[in-house]
Amino acid sequence: MNTCSDITRHFHDPAGAITLDETARHRRRMKMVSDNGIEFLLDLPEARLLRHGDGLVLDDGRVVEVRAEPEALHEVRAQGARHLLALAWHIGNRHLAAQVEEDRILIRRDYVISDMLGALGATVTEIEAPFDPEGGAYDGTHAHPLDNHDGPETLDHGHKHD
């Protein structure tokens, strides 16, 4: 069985893809099967969140692309940048996983939180979309926008950043 112990953002023509929700993408070591049947053992030095667009490098040189499966989310929009910042603070104060973008925040569907954010003036909409939340402050990774592997790369997620 092939083993994957390296992750890259720089690849072309993947041998396959593996589509997983955010929870299933947080892994260190487990047997996996790509969408087209490639079996491999993911064997990373430490647990990490596999990001949409990451390439899992197999020991035979093939790459399996990680795809974020659409999930049931709430899209949170604000009345302006300052308001979005305040909403992000309230979400973070409740220790919720959040994908923070320039003009919106995505969180898992939670109707109690949705009601709270609505009371704070947010527009909250139910959507189905890939979920790629921010990493923890001390996990050594940084979130990046959902992009395809052909775009410009600014971070190599295979190592820790200082």
Beta strands, then each sheet from edge to edge (+ up, - down):
strand 1: 2-8
strand 2: 16-20
strand 3: 26-33
strand 4: 39-49
strand 5: 55-58
strand 6: 63-68
strand 7: 70-77
strand 8: 99-100
strand 9: 105-108
strand 10: 123-130
sheet 1: 2+ 6+ 5- 1+ 4+ 3-
sheet 2: 8+ 9- 7+ 10-
end
